[in-house]
Amino acid sequence: MRNMRRLAAIGVLSVVMVAGLGTTPGMAQSRAHVYLLRGLMNIFSLGMDTLAEKIQHRGIYATVHNYSEWQSLADHAAAAYHAGTEGPIIIIGHSLGADAAIVMAQRLGEAQVPVALLVTFSPVDSAPVPANVGRAVNYFQSNSAWHGQIARGPGFHGALENVDLAGAPGITHFNIEKADQLHAATIAKVLALVPTRAKAAARHPGRSAALPAGASATNQ
């Protein structure tokens, strides 16, 4: 009888220990993080703030930064990813912030950290996308002075798309990151990577993910 009581006590203790594994102090649950990078002087890319608010409204963690912070942001993201507290990692940038988003992704690649999605709005320079990026989308205007495009870098095997908005009326380098259609398309891509938020997206049926009229996309 004593042995039976002992076995029963051990069984109860085992259940308690297993149940407590998910709440052990010091253990944190990984969350998606969307990094949004503004361009020059923090005043020409306020569409990044609006996009961040829309993403946050869907329950996904998003933060907005100046493009000059890309190195410290990459180091933070790498440390958080390796600690198991952050992921998937998504980077979005406009103008010089778009250029910085690509460099940030490259630095994360050097740290063996995957970037699930990279979205660039009108980068100043063309650049290769590193191998650690799963999907890359670039919105640019071939008739603009700032018409950077993205290309496959060494080892890149993800999906890559350049969307030329040269024929889209009313869109310029200085407001491309504010376009509602591009916000909707970007949010749809983010939600595809964070499926637990799909129900939140369904509560906004009026938002369309269609691209502006006159846009042409090139998949590479």
N, C-alpha and C positions, 0 to 999 in steps of 0.2 A: 504493500500500500504506500509505504514511504517512497519507494522508487517511482511509483506511478505519479504521486504528487510532484516529485522532483521533475519528471519528464514534462508534466503539464506546465509547470512553472517555466521551464526552459522554452517550451513552445510559445507561451505568452510573451516572454521576453524577446524571442526571435521576431515575432510579429511586430512588437513595438519598435524594435531596432530597424526593421525593414521599412516600416511606415514612416520613421523619422529620417530616413536617408535624404528625402527631398527637402528637408527643412533644417539640415545641419548648419549651425552657425558658420559663416565664412563661405558657404556655397551660394552662388548667385546664378540666376537663370539668364541665359543668353538672350539678348534682345536685338532686333534690327536697329541699325542706326543709319539715317540718311544725312550725309554731310552736304550742305549747300554752300558754294563759294561765290561771293560777290566779286565784281571787277574793280576797276580803278576808283579810289577815293571813297568807296562804300556808298556812293550816291547814284551811280548809273545802273545799278542792278537790283533795285528794290523789288523786282518781280520774284527774286529768290526768296524774299521774306514772305510774299503772298503764297508762293508755292509751298513753302515750309508750313505755313498755317493750314493749308489745305491737307497736307500730308498728316500733320498732327491731329487734325480734326477726325481723321480716320483711325486714330489710336496708334500711330506709328511715330516713334521717336525721331525727330528731325531738328538739326541745329544749323544756324546760319553764321558764316564767318567771312572775314576778308581774305582775299586770295593769298596775301602774304603769310598767312598762318599755315599754309599747306604742310610744311615740314613737321611742325609740332603736332598738327592734327593726325598726320600719318603715324607718328611715333605713338600717340595716344591710342589710335585705333589698333595698331599692331599689338600693343601691350594688352588692351582690353580683349582682343580676339584670342590671343594666346592664353589669357586667363579664363577664357570661356564665358565672358560676360557680354560680349558683343558679336553680333553676326545675325543675318548677313549684313555686309557693309555695302552701302550705295553712295556714290559720289555724283553730285550735280554741280555744274558751274557755268557762269556766263562771262563772256569776253576774256579778260585776263584770268578770271576765275575758272573759265573753261580750260585754259592752258594749264593752270595750276592743278585742276582736277586730274588731268592726264599725268602730270608729274607726281602727284600724290599717289595715284594708282601704281605708278612705276616704283615708287619707294616702298609701297606695301608689298609689291611683288618681290622686292629684294629681301623683305622680312618674311617671306613665305606666307603671305596673307592674301586670300582670294577677295576680289571685288566682284560682287554679284552683278552690279549694273553701274555703268558709267554713262552719264548723259551730259553732253556739252552743247551750250547755246552760243553760237557765233564766236568760236575761238579765233584769236588773232593769228596764230600760226598753225600750220598743219603739223601733225605728229603721229607717230605709230602708237598703237594700243598694245600694252604689254600682255604677256601670256596669262597672267593671273586674273584677267577680266573675263567674266562670263558673257556679258552682252554689252555692246557699246552703241550708242545712238548719238549722232551729231546733227544738229540743226544749224544750217549755214545759208548764206546767200552768195551765189557766185558773182553777182553784180555789185557786191559791196567791197569797200576797201579792206574790210576784215572778213576774209572768206576761208578761214582755215578748215581743213578737212582731216579726217582720221583715216588711218590705214592699218592693215594687219602688221603688227610687229613680229619679231622672231618668236615662234612657238605659240602664237595666238591661234586658237581653234574655236573661239566663240562666235556669236552672231555679231555682225558689224553692219551698220547702216548709216549712210550719209543722206540727209534729207535737204534738198535744195529748195529754199523758199524765195528764190529770186522772183518768181511770178506771183507771190502772195501779196495782194494789195494791202497797203497800210503797215507792213512789217518792215522794220529797219533794225540795224545793229543795236540801237538804243532802246528798243521796246520788244525785241524778239522774245526775251525771257518773261514778258508779261502776258503773252498771248494765251487766252483761255484754252484754245484748242490744244496747244502744246502742253499746257499744264495737265489737261485731261489725259492726253496720250502718255505723259510721263507717269502720272499717278497710276494709270492702268498697268504699266510695266512694274511699278513698285509693288502694287497689290498682288501681281502674279508671283512675286518672290516672297510675299508674306501672306500666304493663303488664309491665315486665321483672321485676316481683316476683310475678307471678301464680303462678308455680310454687311459690314459698314459701308462698303462701296455701293451695295444694292440699295441703300437708303437714299442714294442720290441719283435717281434714274435720269434726271434732266441733264446730267453732265455727259457730253459726248467725247469720245476719244478720237474722232475724225480729225485729220489734218486740215489746215487751212486750204482754201481753193488756190490752185496754182502751185502747190507743192509737188515736188518730184523726188522719189526716194530711190536710192541705189544700195542694194545689198551686195556686200563683197565677201 
